[in-house]
Amino acid sequence: MKVIEIKDLSIEELKRRLSDEQESLANLRFQLSTSQLESPIRVRTVRRDIARIQTLLRQKERAAAASGQATKTEKTEVKTS
């Protein structure tokens, strides 16, 4: 999964995708421990996808908080003037 693919997703979609990937990682780890996993590289790929999703999710949450904070600041400036 590339950043371009997940960059335009909403926060809710990112959270859903994150939980799916975490479940997939748990299944892959189970398969790895029981020697049923054909490609161990898949574990690394899923871990990196999780990290990408978490990074974008954090960025979007901070941007939403910053825009909310800017709106509050503008309102308080208007009230005090």
C-alpha positions in Angstrom: 0.0 0.0 0.0 1.4 3.4 -0.9 0.9 6.7 0.8 -0.9 8.0 -2.3 -3.5 5.4 -1.9 -4.4 6.2 1.7 -3.7 10.0 1.7 -7.2 10.9 0.6 -9.0 8.7 3.1 -11.0 10.2 5.9 -10.1 9.7 9.6 -12.8 7.1 10.0 -11.6 5.2 7.0 -8.0 5.3 8.2 -9.1 4.0 11.6 -11.0 1.1 9.9 -8.0 0.3 7.7 -5.7 0.4 10.7 -7.8 -2.1 12.6 -7.9 -4.4 9.5 -4.2 -4.2 9.1 -3.6 -4.9 12.8 -5.8 -8.0 12.6 -4.0 -9.1 9.5 -0.7 -8.7 11.3 -1.9 -10.8 14.2 -3.0 -13.6 11.7 0.4 -13.4 10.0 2.2 -13.7 13.3 0.2 -16.7 14.2 0.9 -18.3 10.8 4.6 -17.5 11.2 4.8 -19.1 14.6 3.1 -22.3 13.3 5.3 -22.4 10.3 2.4 -22.0 7.9 3.5 -18.6 6.4 4.8 -18.9 2.9 6.3 -15.4 2.7 7.8 -13.9 5.9 8.3 -10.6 4.1 4.6 -10.1 4.3 4.9 -9.4 8.1 7.3 -6.6 7.4 5.1 -5.1 4.7 2.0 -5.1 7.0 4.0 -3.5 9.8 5.1 -0.7 7.5 1.6 -0.2 6.2 0.4 0.1 9.8 3.1 2.7 10.5 2.1 4.7 7.4 -1.6 4.7 8.4 -0.7 5.7 11.9 1.4 8.6 10.7 -1.2 9.9 8.3 -3.9 9.5 11.0 -1.9 11.5 13.5 -1.2 14.2 10.9 -4.9 14.5 10.0 -5.9 14.6 13.7 -3.4 17.3 14.5 -4.5 19.3 11.4 -8.1 19.0 12.5 -7.2 20.1 16.1 -5.1 23.0 14.8 -8.0 24.2 12.6 -10.4 23.9 15.5 -7.9 25.8 17.7 -7.5 28.6 15.1 -11.3 29.0 15.0 -11.5 29.3 18.8 -8.7 31.8 18.8 -10.5 33.9 16.1 -13.7 33.9 18.2 -12.0 34.9 21.4 -10.2 37.8 19.6 -13.5 39.0 18.3 -15.1 38.9 21.7 -12.3 40.7 23.6 -12.1 43.5 21.0 
